[in-house]
């Protein structure tokens, strides 16, 4: 968290107190334990903040099948945006950014949903310097630079999110890696999309539908009274 706040400060961004903070081990345990309410509570809190702070645009991780936490962040964010829309009628543009397409050797499919920003030499250098200062991820940063080269990270791409994530995905990369780690004796369990992640996705969707329907019904009863 300290490194994250440092990056935000260097970028000139303000931050608010986090409503829920998981360690890697903590979020994986919550996934394995099917603690759906911990994730729906984050979506509720985000929706409340979006309304209270009059947020005009949201950006989140993309659903890449590389890291289950990234995929959950994307779906939780969309749940919050969708809840605001259903409750208030206000549409908050939601954009996602890829974090690992270079590592998976995938080419980004750019289309009219994308917003591109090309960084100047100065800003690109500042970006790389800030990344290397994030000591907990330094190995990953150096690997990214070695694979893609600094120039690869000059263009920033935000892609407009148009709905819930697909639930018909093929076996994600994190499952294959998990299976390998279990064989190596490094992991005890494999996090699987259909067994562990998909139920959380569906719980978020059902939660948004139920809570917004309940709120609308309460408002209708109040008006009738």
SULLIN-V116372 format. One record per residue. N is the residue number from 0. RES is the residue in one letter. SS is DSSP state (2 for helix, 1 for strand, 0 for the rest). PSI is psi in radians with two decimals (* if undefined). OMEGA is omega in whole degrees, -180 to 180 (999 if undefined). Layout:
n = {N/N}
res = {RES/RES}
ss = {SS/SS}
psi = {PSI/PSI}
omega = {OMEGA/OMEGA}
This chain:
n = {0/1/2/3/4/5/6/7/8/9/10/11/12/13/14/15/16/17/18/19/20/21/22/23/24/25/26/27/28/29/30/31/32/33/34/35/36/37/38/39/40/41/42/43/44/45/46/47/48/49/50/51/52/53/54/55/56/57/58/59/60/61/62/63/64/65/66/67/68/69/70/71/72/73/74/75/76/77/78/79/80/81/82/83/84/85/86/87/88/89/90/91/92/93/94/95/96/97/98/99/100/101/102/103/104/105/106/107/108/109/110/111/112/113/114/115/116/117/118/119/120/121/122/123/124/125/126/127/128/129/130/131/132/133/134/135/136/137/138/139/140/141/142/143/144/145/146/147/148/149/150/151/152/153/154/155/156/157/158/159/160/161/162/163/164/165/166/167/168/169/170/171/172/173/174/175/176/177/178/179/180/181/182/183/184/185/186/187/188/189/190/191/192/193/194/195/196/197/198/199/200/201/202/203/204/205/206/207/208/209/210/211/212/213/214/215/216/217/218/219/220/221/222/223/224}
res = {X/X/X/X/X/X/X/X/X/X/X/X/X/X/X/X/X/X/X/X/X/X/X/X/X/X/X/X/X/X/X/X/X/X/X/X/X/X/X/X/X/X/X/X/X/X/X/X/X/X/X/X/X/X/X/X/X/X/X/X/X/X/X/X/X/X/X/X/X/X/X/X/X/X/X/X/X/X/X/X/X/X/X/X/X/X/X/X/X/X/X/X/X/X/X/X/X/X/X/X/X/X/X/X/X/X/X/X/X/X/X/X/X/X/X/X/X/X/X/X/X/X/X/X/X/X/X/X/X/X/X/X/X/X/X/X/X/X/X/X/X/X/X/X/X/X/X/X/X/X/X/X/X/X/X/X/X/X/X/X/X/X/X/X/X/X/X/X/X/X/X/X/X/X/X/X/X/X/X/X/X/X/X/X/X/X/X/X/X/X/X/X/X/X/X/X/X/X/X/X/X/X/X/X/X/X/X/X/X/X/X/X/X/X/X/X/X/X/X/X/X/X/X/X/X}
ss = {0/2/2/2/2/2/2/2/2/2/0/0/0/0/0/0/0/0/0/0/0/0/0/2/2/2/2/2/2/2/2/2/0/0/0/2/2/2/2/2/2/2/2/2/2/2/2/2/2/2/2/2/0/0/0/0/1/1/1/1/1/0/0/0/0/0/0/2/2/2/2/2/2/2/2/2/2/2/2/2/2/2/2/2/2/2/2/2/0/0/0/0/1/1/1/1/1/0/0/0/0/0/0/0/0/0/0/0/0/0/0/0/0/1/1/1/1/1/0/0/2/2/2/2/2/2/2/2/2/2/2/2/0/0/2/2/2/2/2/2/2/2/2/2/2/2/2/2/0/2/2/2/2/0/1/1/1/1/1/1/0/0/0/0/0/0/0/0/0/0/0/0/2/2/2/2/2/2/2/2/2/2/2/0/0/0/0/0/0/0/0/0/2/2/2/2/2/2/2/2/2/2/2/2/2/2/2/2/2/2/2/2/2/2/2/2/2/2/2/2/2/2/2/2/0}
psi = {-0.69/-0.73/-0.65/-0.80/-0.58/-0.74/-0.75/-0.77/-0.74/-0.51/-0.08/0.34/2.52/2.77/2.77/2.85/2.30/2.43/-0.42/2.20/2.14/2.46/2.92/-0.81/-0.66/-0.76/-0.62/-0.65/-0.68/-0.64/-0.84/-0.58/0.03/0.79/1.20/-0.64/-0.42/-0.57/-0.67/-0.53/-0.65/-0.73/-0.74/-0.78/-0.73/-0.78/-0.76/-0.73/-0.68/-0.71/-0.85/-0.75/0.09/0.84/2.35/-0.29/2.49/2.44/2.44/3.00/2.71/2.86/1.73/-0.13/0.26/-0.73/2.15/-0.53/-0.74/-0.80/-0.68/-0.68/-0.72/-0.79/-0.64/-0.74/-0.76/-0.65/-0.72/-0.77/-0.73/-0.65/-0.73/-0.74/-0.79/-0.59/-0.62/-0.29/-0.03/2.25/2.07/2.02/2.28/2.15/2.64/2.65/2.40/2.54/-0.28/0.23/-0.52/-0.60/-0.51/0.05/0.77/2.55/2.26/2.37/1.68/2.43/-2.88/-0.02/-0.16/2.54/2.10/2.43/2.16/2.11/2.51/2.94/-0.70/-0.82/-0.66/-0.74/-0.70/-0.68/-0.83/-0.68/-0.75/-0.66/-0.74/-0.38/-0.21/1.52/-0.55/-0.39/0.28/-0.72/-0.73/-0.66/-0.82/-0.64/-0.73/-0.76/-0.61/-0.67/-0.86/-0.45/2.65/-0.64/-0.50/-0.54/0.28/-0.63/2.11/2.34/2.15/2.21/2.29/2.26/2.32/0.16/-3.07/2.72/2.64/2.46/0.21/0.43/2.69/3.08/2.07/2.80/-0.62/-0.45/-0.77/-0.71/-0.70/-0.72/-0.69/-0.72/-0.59/-0.76/-0.65/-0.15/0.19/-0.52/2.65/-0.52/2.79/2.18/2.15/2.53/-0.95/-0.55/-0.62/-0.75/-0.78/-0.77/-0.58/-0.73/-0.85/-0.62/-0.68/-0.75/-0.80/-0.68/-0.78/-0.77/-0.76/-0.83/-0.66/-0.62/-0.74/-0.72/-0.74/-0.70/-0.73/-0.69/-0.68/-0.73/-0.66/-0.73/-0.67/-0.67/*}
omega = {180/179/178/180/178/178/179/-179/-180/-180/-179/-179/174/-179/176/180/-180/-179/-179/-179/177/162/176/-179/-178/-178/178/179/178/177/-179/-179/-180/-179/-173/-175/177/-179/177/178/178/178/178/-179/178/179/178/180/-180/-180/-176/-176/179/-179/-175/-180/-178/174/-178/171/173/175/-174/-178/-179/-179/-177/179/177/-178/178/178/179/-176/177/180/179/178/180/179/-180/178/178/180/-178/-177/-172/-175/-179/180/176/178/-179/179/178/178/179/-179/-170/-177/179/-178/179/180/178/175/179/177/-179/178/-174/174/-173/169/-176/174/179/-176/174/178/-179/-178/178/179/178/179/-179/179/179/179/-180/178/178/-166/-178/-178/-174/-180/-180/179/-179/178/179/-180/180/-178/-174/-174/-178/-175/-180/-173/179/-177/175/-179/171/-179/-178/176/-175/179/177/179/178/177/180/-176/174/-179/-177/-177/-177/175/-179/177/179/178/179/-180/177/178/180/-180/-178/178/174/-176/174/173/-177/-177/-173/-178/-171/-174/-179/178/178/176/-178/178/178/-180/180/-179/180/-179/-177/-176/179/177/179/-179/179/179/179/179/180/178/179/179/-180/-180/999}
